[in-house]
Amino acid sequence: MTKRICLACDLKDDPKLIDSYIRWHQTENVFPEVTQSIRDAGIEDMQIFLTGNRLFMIIEVNAHFNAHQKAISDANNPKVQEWENLMSTFQQYLPWAKAGEKWVEMKNIFHLT
């Protein structure tokens, strides 16, 4: 069984930076080590949507996913850190984010049943 997690992050409100961020997320430009680390962590699907400078990410995780363990693995992976440093040039923190928290988990407030 999978679990859905939704997250938000903002990009710097600069059209050139936003276009560059989009280009980096084209399949051929994403570091293969990054996609492998995502899969290895138990993330079975990931999609990122954009409106204006606001990003919305949906991830589907399996029962083995552990966000804390993923953070540790990422911190010890030089290629993931290179990617994160590059993405930080485009991203900005949401005003309500905790210190160091780029992607903020969203609360589900409605579910059509």
Secondary structure, DSSP 8 states (H G I E B T S, - for coil): --EEEEEEEEE-S-HHHHHHHHHHTSTTTS-HHHHHHHHHTTEEEEEEEEETTEEEEEEEE-TT--HHHHHHHHHT-HHHHHHHHHHHTTEE--TT--TT--SEE--------
